[in-house]
Amino acid sequence: MIKGTVRASESNSFLSIRACRPWRVIRWQNFLAGILILLFSSTASAQSDFSAFWKKFKSAVIAGEKATVAEMTKFPLSMPYGVKAVKDKEDFLRRYNEIFKGEANAAQCFRSAEPQKESARRYEVYCPFKESPDDKENAPIRFIFELTKSGWKFAGLDNINE
C-alpha cells in the first residue's frame, strides 16, 4: 500500500461500521430533545410557581400577615427614588405600613390586580394611588417580584412617576 492512499475496500468498511451504529444518532437526538423539554418545562414551572407565590403573597398582604410577607421578601428591598432601601426583616416589619399602605393601598389593589410578566424571572403589579383607588388607568405604584435562587420574592417597590 502506498502511503497516503486508501483502498476502496477500507473506505467502505469504515462507512459500513458507521451505518451499523444508528443508535448513536438516536441517543444524541434524545439528549437534545430532553434538554429542550427541560428548558420549556422550567419556564412553565417558573410561571406556575409564580402563580402559587402570588396567591400566597396576595393573601398575606390582604390579611396583614407581616411575618409571612417578610419571609417572602428579598433583602435589601429596593424602594422608590429618594427612599432608603429596606435592609432586613426587622426594618421591613418596622416599615410595613410605609411599604403597603403608603402611596398605594396594596391590600385593596391586590384583590383585583393582575401581575404582568416582564421576563421569565420578573413580574410586576401596578397599583393606583390610595386617594384614587378606582383609577386603573393611572397606576404608578409598582410592586416588583423576582425569581431568586430560593424561589420567587418581593424585590422592590417603585413609583414610576418619580
N, C-alpha and C positions, 0 to 999 in steps of 0.2 A: 504494500500500500504506500502510495506517495503521501508524504507529509502534507497536511492541509486539505486533503480531499476526502470526501466521504462517499462510500459506496451507496448506491440506491437502496440496497437491502438493509443497511444500517439505518438510513434515514427513515425508511418505512417502519422498521421495528420500533423506533422511538415514538412515532406517531401512533402506532397501534397500542403502545403502553399507555399513552395519554388518553386515547379513546376508550380504553378499558377502565378508566377511573372517573366516571362522570359523578360519582358520589362527592368528590372534592368540590366540584362546581355547585352541586346542590347544597352541600354543607355551607359554603360561602354565601349562597343566596339566602339560606335560612338565617344565617347570622345577621345579614343586613336587614332582613325583614324583622327580626327580633329587635334590633336597635331602633328601627323606625317605629315599631309598636310601642316600645318603651318611651320614646320621645313624645309621641302623641298621647299616650296614656298619662304621662306625668303632667302634661299641660291640662288634660281633662281632670286629673286628680287635683291639681292645684286650684282649678275653678270650683270643684265640688267642695274641697277643703275650705275655700274662702266662704262659700255659702254657709257651711256649718259654723265657721268662725263668726261670720256676720250675724247669724241668728243669735248666737250666744252673746256676742258683744252688745248688740242692739238691746236684747232683753235685759242685760245687766245695767246698761245706761238708763233705760226706761225705769227699771226698778230701783235705781240709785245704789246699786251694789258696788261701792267704790273699790273694795278689795279685789273683787273679781275683775273689774275693769283694769285695775293696776296690774294684775297678773297677765293681762292680755296686751300690755303696752311695752313698747321698745324704749329704752332709755339710753341716752338723753332724748326726751321728747321734743321735737322741733316745734317752735312757736312762731307766731306772726312776727313780721319785721318790727324790731324795736322792743320785743318782749323776750325776756331771758328764758332760755330753754329750761325744761323741767328735768332736773339732773338725776333723780332717783325716785323710788317708790314713796318714800316719806314726803318728798317735795310734791309729788303727784297728789297724794292724799290731802295735803295741806292746800293745794291749789285746784282741787277738783272742781269747785264751783266756777272758778275763773275759766277753766277749760270747757266745761259742758253747759254752763249757764251764763257765760259772759256775753259775747256778742250774739250768739245764737242759743236757742233753747234746743239742745241736742236731743233730749228725751222726746220732745214734741216732734221734731224734724225726723228722727229715726223711725218713728211709727210708720211713715209712708215713703221715706227716702229709698231710692234705688241706687245701689253702688254702681259706679261707672268704671269699667275696666280700662285702665290706661296702658297696661302691659301685662305680661304673664306674671309679673312679680309686684304689681301695684294696682290698687283700686282706690277710688276717691268717692266721697259722699259730700254733696253740696247742700248747704242749708241757708235759708234766708235769715235776715236779722230778726231777733226776737220781737222787735217792735212791729214788724210786718210779716208775721208767720205764714200768711197765705200768699205772699208774693213769690211764687215758684220761679218766675222769670228772672228775678234778681236774687240769686242765692250765692253770695260771695264767700261764705264761710266754708272752707274746705277741710274735711277730715281725711287724713291720708293713712292708708293701710299698706304695709309691705310684707312680702314673703321673706322671712329670715331663716337662718339655719334651724331655729327651733319652731318654725311654723309662722302663721300669719300673726301680725302685731299691729296695733295702733301706733303709727310712727310720727304723726305730725298734725298740727293744726295751722291753718293759714287763712288770712283774709286776702283774697286775690285782688281787692281794690287798693291795697297798700303797696 
